[in-house]
């Protein structure tokens, strides 16, 4: 415990102590680093590059490109098969996360590692607590966290419980947790996935200041515009190899995207609705509870028409997930009603709603979207195996099932050699394509698309966008929930903002609104009708 604290205190207070040494040696070097697993899969191959102190280094690549494995080797979670890692010119053996922390490496994971019932100060010092008479010195913990927060301008409430604070503050607390342990090299994995634009701006300011003090930031993200905004250098990985490393100010989003996928990638442009039809989905006074029994949505009213995509945005945890699950039939409504094509479905089962034309791309594709141990072909008929052409007189026609699998593998560009392959053997992007294929193969009346491109690569993302627009143009009503505002603005014809489970803004002309304006509503910086202000509109 003493050595951990002395390391932390020394690192926080003496940035310049090793300045002359860092002037001649890179802060971090990968030299011919490779990782091959026992099953023969090569996750990283011959990776070599330096990351200079005082810089923000972005690492990008499609799913399976090797960037996560590279970072796991840096953080001691995986051992290299060959090659070496050096810090300030000295080779280091990183056999565990404890080794990494001891060498000044801190990692902020995409999923926050917080104890919900602990205060932020308690979470930050956990495992390296200041002690007094053999017990946690709570006062000193709060003082140290407050000072660290002030020094790095990462504002938090040290006495607030983790379960009660917004995700932006949780993100800052996670960074402070790494800094408290003396991090000189800070790795952030998709750090903006759940942040509003203003919170992202604040985070980037803190990262630049952290780097300006002589430290090193490694930034992993799929949002190329953000990479261009915060990074000094960008390393691009593809198929386990480093295919390019460029200065951010000498490249473009298009060039980076092309390096990632190995081909030209079309820029995202808006494609407005061609024809708005009749009401397909109506929510009236819809309320529900979250998993803790607390109100998740309150008195939600909206209509969704055939031939349009309506986006729902908000800081994560503000009712989006529960709203979609309630409409889908996975969660009970506590008040209000849902109608699909004029039929009330509030108390109907998931199957009964699907028979009326409701389709659902779930937020959690592993838990709610696919049976991983079953074949692609079986996953594609999971809700229709009792009727023709897949069953006749109660007997499953396996030939029809396989032919359907082959057809949809081809139509939806699923990378699999055979429809009998288990879904669990596919990449995340291809699992998502299986789900999209099942939900969009027939003519949906209403499509619920919850985080449809989360965790997928650029190629799969382009494809899913095209499929969703195609469904809309064929007359489906699409309700999109996305944590990516760029995505929501690109796809949506109308936009609804949720905060604390309520509709706080609606925009009918998405082309006339900016991410910053939406972010202000997401964070409550603009008063809503429920809070005594004017309703936002275009």
C-alpha positions in Angstrom: 0.0 0.0 0.0 2.8 2.4 0.9 4.7 1.9 -2.3 1.5 2.4 -4.4 0.8 5.7 -2.6 4.4 7.0 -2.9 4.5 6.1 -6.6 1.2 8.0 -7.1 2.3 11.1 -5.2 5.7 11.2 -6.9 4.1 10.9 -10.4 1.4 13.5 -9.8 3.9 16.1 -8.5 7.0 15.6 -10.6 6.1 15.7 -14.3 9.4 17.4 -15.2 11.7 15.2 -13.2 12.5 12.9 -16.1 12.1 15.5 -18.9 15.6 15.3 -20.2 15.4 11.5 -20.5 12.1 11.7 -22.3 13.5 14.2 -24.7 15.8 11.5 -26.1 13.6 8.4 -25.7 10.0 7.9 -26.6 7.6 7.5 -23.7 6.3 4.2 -25.2 7.6 1.9 -28.0 6.2 -1.3 -29.5 8.8 -3.4 -31.3 7.8 -6.2 -33.6 5.0 -7.1 -31.2 2.9 -10.1 -32.1 0.2 -12.2 -30.5 -0.8 -15.6 -31.8 -3.3 -17.7 -29.9 -3.2 -21.5 -29.4 -5.9 -22.0 -32.0 -3.6 -20.4 -34.6 -5.4 -17.0 -34.8 -3.0 -14.2 -35.2 -4.5 -11.1 -33.5 -1.4 -8.8 -33.9 1.5 -9.3 -36.2 4.8 -7.4 -36.1 3.5 -4.1 -34.7 6.2 -1.5 -34.4 5.8 2.2 -33.6 6.8 4.8 -31.0 4.5 7.1 -29.1 6.2 10.3 -28.0 5.6 11.9 -24.6 3.3 14.9 -24.5 1.1 13.6 -27.3 -2.4 12.1 -27.9 -2.0 8.9 -30.0 -5.2 7.6 -31.6 -5.5 3.9 -32.6 -8.3 3.0 -35.0 -9.4 0.0 -36.9 -12.3 -2.2 -37.7 -13.6 -4.9 -35.3 -11.0 -7.6 -35.2 -8.2 -5.3 -36.5 -6.1 -6.1 -33.4 -6.3 -2.8 -31.5 -7.9 -4.3 -28.4 -5.3 -7.1 -28.3 -2.5 -4.5 -28.6 -3.9 -2.6 -25.7 -4.4 -5.8 -23.6 -0.7 -6.5 -24.1 0.1 -3.0 -23.0 -2.1 -3.3 -19.9 -0.7 -6.8 -18.9 -4.0 -8.6 -19.8 -2.3 -10.6 -22.6 1.3 -11.7 -23.0 3.0 -11.1 -26.4 4.0 -14.1 -28.4 7.0 -12.2 -29.6 8.4 -8.7 -29.7 8.8 -6.2 -26.8 7.3 -3.1 -25.1 9.7 -0.4 -23.8 8.9 2.6 -21.7 11.5 5.5 -21.7 13.9 3.1 -23.5 13.6 0.4 -20.9 12.1 -3.0 -21.8 9.2 -3.9 -19.4 7.5 -7.2 -18.5 3.8 -6.6 -18.2 2.3 -9.8 -16.8 -0.8 -8.3 -15.2 -2.6 -5.0 -14.8 -0.8 -4.5 -11.5 2.5 -4.6 -13.4 1.1 -2.0 -15.9 -0.1 0.3 -13.1 3.3 0.0 -11.4 4.9 1.2 -14.7 2.5 4.2 -14.8 0.0 2.8 -17.3 -3.7 3.4 -16.6 -6.7 2.2 -18.6 -10.2 3.6 -18.7 -12.5 0.9 -20.1 -15.6 1.5 -22.1 -17.7 -0.1 -19.4 -17.3 1.8 -16.2 -15.7 -0.1 -13.3 -17.6 1.6 -10.4 -19.3 0.2 -7.3 -22.7 1.9 -7.5 -23.2 2.2 -3.8 -19.8 3.8 -3.1 -19.1 7.5 -3.4 -16.9 8.7 -6.2 -14.1 9.3 -3.8 -14.4 5.8 -2.4 -14.3 4.3 -5.9 -11.3 6.4 -7.0 -9.2 5.4 -4.0 -10.4 1.8 -3.9 -7.4 -0.6 -3.5 -5.0 2.3 -2.7 -6.9 3.9 0.2 -5.4 6.4 2.6 -5.5 4.7 6.0 -5.8 5.9 9.6 -5.6 3.5 12.5 -6.1 0.6 10.1 -9.3 2.1 8.6 -10.1 4.1 5.5 -9.4 7.8 6.2 -12.5 9.2 4.5 -11.7 12.8 5.0 -8.2 12.4 3.5 -9.7 10.4 0.6 -12.1 13.3 -0.2 -9.3 15.9 0.1 -6.9 14.0 -2.1 -9.6 13.3 -4.8 -10.7 16.9 -4.6 -7.2 18.2 -5.1 -6.6 15.8 -8.0 -9.9 16.8 -9.6 -8.9 20.5 -9.3 -5.4 19.9 -10.6 -6.6 18.2 -13.8 -9.9 20.2 -14.1 -12.0 17.1 -14.0 -14.9 18.3 -12.0 -16.7 15.7 -9.8 -18.7 15.5 -6.6 -16.5 13.3 -4.5 -19.3 12.6 -2.0 -21.9 11.6 -4.5 -22.7 7.9 -5.0 -21.7 6.5 -8.3 -25.3 5.3 -9.0 -26.6 8.9 -8.6 -24.3 10.9 -11.0 -24.5 11.4 -14.8 -22.3 9.4 -17.1 -20.1 12.3 -17.9 -19.1 12.6 -14.2 -18.5 8.8 -14.1 -16.2 9.1 -17.0 -14.2 11.8 -15.3 -14.1 9.7 -12.1 -12.7 6.8 -14.1 -9.9 9.0 -15.4 -9.2 10.3 -11.9 -9.0 6.7 -10.7 -6.1 6.0 -13.1 -4.4 9.3 -12.3 -4.7 8.6 -8.5 -2.6 5.5 -9.2 0.1 7.5 -10.9 -0.8 7.0 -14.6 1.7 8.6 -16.9 0.3 6.7 -19.9 -3.5 6.9 -20.1 -5.4 4.5 -22.4 -9.1 5.3 -23.1 -11.3 2.8 -24.9 -14.2 4.5 -26.8 -14.4 7.2 -24.1 -17.1 9.3 -25.8 -19.6 6.6 -26.5 -22.1 7.7 -23.8 -21.2 11.5 -23.7 -23.1 14.5 -24.9 -21.1 16.8 -27.2 -20.4 19.3 -24.5 -19.1 16.5 -22.2 -16.9 15.3 -25.1 -15.5 18.8 -25.5 -14.7 19.0 -21.8 -13.0 15.5 -21.9 -10.9 16.5 -24.9 -9.7 19.6 -23.1 -8.6 17.6 -20.1 -6.8 15.1 -22.3 -4.9 17.8 -24.1 -3.9 19.3 -20.8 -2.8 15.9 -19.5 -0.6 15.5 -22.6 0.7 19.0 -22.4 2.1 18.2 -19.0 4.4 15.6 -20.6 2.2 12.6 -20.2 0.9 10.3 -23.0 -2.7 9.6 -24.0 -3.8 6.6 -26.2 -7.3 7.2 -27.6 -9.2 4.3 -29.1 -12.4 5.4 -31.0 -14.4 4.7 -34.1 -15.6 8.3 -34.4 -13.1 9.7 -36.9 -14.2 13.3 -36.5 -13.3 13.1 -32.8 -10.0 11.4 -33.6 -9.2 14.3 -36.0 -10.2 16.8 -33.2 -8.1 15.4 -30.3 -5.2 13.3 -31.7 -1.7 14.4 -32.6 -1.0 11.1 -34.5 -3.3 8.3 -35.7 -2.2 4.6 -36.0 -4.4 2.5 -38.3 -4.7 -1.2 -37.9 -6.2 -3.8 -40.2 -6.2 -7.6 -39.9 -3.8 -7.5 -37.1 -1.2 -5.3 -38.8 -0.2 -1.7 -38.6 -1.2 -0.3 -42.1 -0.5 3.4 -41.5 0.5 6.0 -38.9 -0.1 9.6 -39.9 -0.2 13.0 -38.3 -3.8 14.1 -37.7 -3.2 17.5 -39.2 -2.0 16.0 -42.5 -4.8 13.5 -43.2 -8.6 13.4 -43.5 -11.5 11.4 -42.3 -11.9 9.8 -45.7 -8.3 8.8 -45.9 -8.4 7.2 -42.4 -11.6 5.4 -43.3 -10.1 4.0 -46.5 -7.0 2.8 -44.6 -9.2 1.1 -42.1 -11.2 -1.0 -44.6 -8.8 -1.2 -47.5 -11.1 0.6 -49.9 -12.8 3.9 -50.6 -15.6 4.7 -48.2 -18.4 7.0 -49.1 -19.0 10.0 -46.8 -22.3 9.9 -44.8 -24.9 12.2 -46.3 -28.5 12.7 -45.3 -31.2 11.0 -47.4 -34.6 12.6 -46.5 -37.8 10.6 -46.4 -39.5 10.3 -49.8 -43.1 9.8 -48.6 -44.6 10.1 -45.1 -47.6 7.8 -44.7 -50.1 6.9 -42.1 -49.4 6.5 -38.4 -47.8 3.2 -37.7 -46.9 3.5 -34.0 -48.3 5.7 -31.3 -47.2 6.0 -27.7 -49.6 7.8 -25.3 -48.7 8.7 -21.8 -46.3 5.8 -21.8 -44.5 5.2 -18.5 -42.3 2.3 -17.2 -39.8 1.4 -14.5 -36.2 0.5 -14.8 -34.6 -2.7 -13.3 -34.3 -1.0 -9.9 -38.1 -0.3 -9.8 -37.5 3.4 -10.3 -39.3 5.5 -13.0 -37.5 5.1 -16.3 -39.9 6.9 -18.7 -42.7 9.3 -17.7 -45.7 10.2 -19.7 -44.1 9.7 -23.2 -46.2 10.9 -26.2 -45.2 10.6 -29.8 -46.3 9.3 -33.2 -44.2 7.4 -35.8 -45.4 7.3 -39.4 -44.7 4.9 -42.3 -41.9 6.1 -44.5 -39.9 8.0 -41.8 -37.0 7.4 -39.4 -37.5 9.1 -36.0 -34.4 9.2 -33.8 -34.4 9.2 -30.1 -31.3 10.6 -28.4 -30.2 11.4 -24.8 -27.4 10.8 -22.5 -27.2 7.1 -21.7 -29.4 6.0 -18.8 -32.2 8.5 -19.5 -34.9 6.0 -20.4 -34.1 5.2 -24.0 -33.4 1.5 -23.4 -36.5 1.0 -21.3 -38.7 2.9 -23.8 -37.7 0.6 -26.6 -38.1 -2.5 -24.4 -41.6 -1.4 -23.4 -42.7 -0.9 -27.0 -41.2 -4.2 -28.0 -43.1 -6.0 -25.1 -40.0 -6.9 -23.2 -40.9 -4.6 -20.3 -44.4 -3.8 -18.8 -45.8 -0.4 -19.0 -46.9 1.1 -15.7 -49.2 3.7 -17.5 -50.2 4.8 -20.9 -50.6 2.8 -24.1 -48.9 1.6 -27.3 -50.7 1.1 -30.6 -49.3 -0.5 -33.8 -51.2 0.2 -37.1 -54.2 1.2 -35.0 -54.2 -1.9 -32.8 -53.5 -1.4 -29.1 -50.7 -3.8 -28.1 -49.9 -2.5 -24.5 -50.7 -5.9 -22.9 -49.8 -8.1 -25.9 -46.9 -10.5 -25.9 -43.7 -10.1 -28.0 -45.0 -12.7 -30.4 -48.4 -11.0 -30.8 -46.7 -7.7 -31.5 -44.4 -9.3 -34.1 -47.5 -10.8 -35.8 -48.7 -7.2 -36.3 -45.5 -6.2 -38.0 -43.2 -5.1 -35.2 -39.5 -5.8 -35.7 -36.7 -5.2 -33.2 -33.0 -4.8 -33.5 -32.1 -5.0 -29.8 -29.5 -3.0 -28.0 -27.8 -6.1 -26.6 -27.4 -8.4 -29.6 -25.9 -11.2 -27.4 -28.6 -11.2 -24.7 -31.7 -10.4 -26.7 -30.8 -10.7 -30.4 -29.3 -14.1 -31.1 -28.9 -17.6 -29.9 -25.1 -18.0 -30.2 -25.0 -21.8 -30.0 -27.5 -22.2 -32.9 -26.8 -21.9 -36.6 -27.2 -18.8 -38.7 -30.1 -20.5 -40.5 -32.0 -21.3 -37.3 -31.5 -17.7 -36.0 -33.0 -16.4 -39.2 -36.3 -18.2 -38.6 -36.5 -18.1 -34.9 -39.9 -16.3 -35.0 -41.4 -18.0 -38.1 -40.4 -21.7 -37.9 -44.0 -22.8 -37.3 -45.4 -21.5 -40.6 -44.7 -22.1 -44.4 -42.4 -22.3 -46.1 -40.3 -23.5 -43.1 -42.9 -25.9 -41.7 -45.7 -28.0 -43.2 -48.2 -29.9 -41.1 -46.1 -29.3 -38.1 -42.9 -30.7 -39.6 -39.8 -28.5 -40.1 -38.5 -28.3 -43.7 -34.8 -28.2 -43.1 -34.1 -27.7 -46.8 -36.2 -24.6 -46.8 -34.5 -23.4 -43.7 -31.0 -23.8 -45.2 -32.1 -22.2 -48.5 -33.4 -19.2 -46.6 -30.1 -19.0 -44.8 -28.1 -19.1 -48.0 -30.3 -16.4 -49.6 -30.0 -14.0 -46.6 -26.2 -14.6 -46.2 -25.9 -13.5 -49.8 -28.4 -10.6 -49.6 -27.1 -9.1 -46.4 -23.4 -9.8 -47.1 -22.9 -12.0 -44.0 -19.3 -13.3 -43.9 -19.9 -17.0 -43.4 -19.2 -20.0 -45.5 -22.3 -22.0 -44.5 -25.7 -21.2 -43.0 -25.1 -24.1 -40.5 -22.2 -22.2 -38.9 -23.1 -21.2 -35.2 -23.8 -17.5 -34.9 -21.4 -17.4 -31.9 -18.5 -18.1 -34.2 -19.1 -14.8 -36.2 -17.6 -11.4 -35.6 -19.8 -8.8 -33.8 -20.5 -7.0 -37.0 -21.7 -10.2 -38.7 -23.8 -11.2 -35.7 -25.5 -7.8 -36.1 -26.0 -8.5 -39.9 -27.8 -11.8 -39.0 -30.2 -9.9 -36.7 -30.7 -7.1 -39.3 -31.4 -9.8 -42.0 -34.0 -11.5 -39.8 -35.8 -8.3 -38.9 -35.8 -6.8 -42.4 -36.3 -9.8 -44.6 -40.1 -9.3 -44.6 -42.0 -6.0 -44.8 -41.9 -4.6 -41.3 -44.6 -2.2 -40.3 -42.5 -0.8 -37.4 -38.8 -1.3 -36.9 -37.2 -0.6 -33.5 -33.5 -0.1 -34.0 -31.6 0.3 -30.7 -27.9 1.2 -31.1 -27.9 -0.8 -34.4 -24.3 0.0 -35.2 -22.7 -0.1 -31.7 -19.5 -2.1 -31.9 -19.5 -2.7 -35.6 -16.9 -1.6 -38.1 -17.3 1.0 -40.9 -18.1 -1.5 -43.6 -20.9 -3.1 -41.6 -22.1 0.4 -40.5 -22.5 1.5 -44.1 -24.5 -1.6 -44.9 -26.8 -1.3 -41.9 -27.5 2.4 -42.7 -28.5 1.4 -46.2 -30.8 -1.4 -45.0 -32.5 0.9 -42.6 -33.1 3.6 -45.2 -34.3 0.9 -47.6 -36.8 -0.3 -45.0 -38.1 3.2 -44.5 -38.4 3.8 -48.3 -40.4 0.6 -48.6 -42.9 2.0 -46.1 -41.6 0.9 -42.7 -41.8 3.2 -39.7 -38.3 3.2 -38.1 -37.7 4.2 -34.5 -33.9 4.7 -34.0 -32.1 5.0 -30.7 -28.4 5.9 -31.0 -25.8 7.2 -28.7 -23.9 8.6 -31.7 -25.4 12.0 -32.5 -23.6 12.1 -35.9 -25.4 8.8 -36.8 -28.7 10.0 -35.5 -28.6 13.3 -37.4 -27.5 11.5 -40.6 -30.3 8.9 -40.5 -33.3 10.6 -38.8 -36.1 12.6 -40.5 -37.3 13.8 -37.1 -35.5 13.8 -33.7 -36.8 13.4 -30.1 -34.6 14.2 -27.1 -35.1 12.3 -23.8 -33.9 13.5 -20.4 -34.8 11.9 -17.1 -37.3 9.7 -18.9 -39.2 12.6 -20.4 -39.4 14.2 -23.9 -37.6 17.5 -23.5 -37.3 18.5 -27.2 -38.5 17.6 -30.7 -37.0 18.6 -34.0 -39.0 18.2 -37.2 -36.2 19.7 -39.4 -33.1 17.7 -38.5 -31.1 19.4 -41.2 -31.5 22.7 -39.3 -30.2 21.5 -35.9 -26.6 20.9 -34.6 -25.1 18.4 -32.2 -24.4 21.2 -29.8 -28.0 22.3 -29.6 -29.1 18.7 -29.1 -26.4 18.3 -26.4 -27.8 21.3 -24.5 -31.2 19.7 -24.3 -29.6 16.3 -23.3 -27.8 18.0 -20.4 -30.7 20.2 -19.3 -29.0 23.4 -20.3 -32.2 24.4 -22.1 -35.5 24.4 -20.2 -38.2 22.0 -21.4 -42.0 22.2 -21.0 -41.8 19.8 -18.1 -39.3 22.2 -16.4 -41.3 25.4 -17.1 -39.6 26.4 -20.4 -40.5 26.5 -24.0 -40.7 23.3 -26.1 -37.7 23.0 -28.4 -38.5 22.9 -32.0 -37.1 23.7 -35.4 
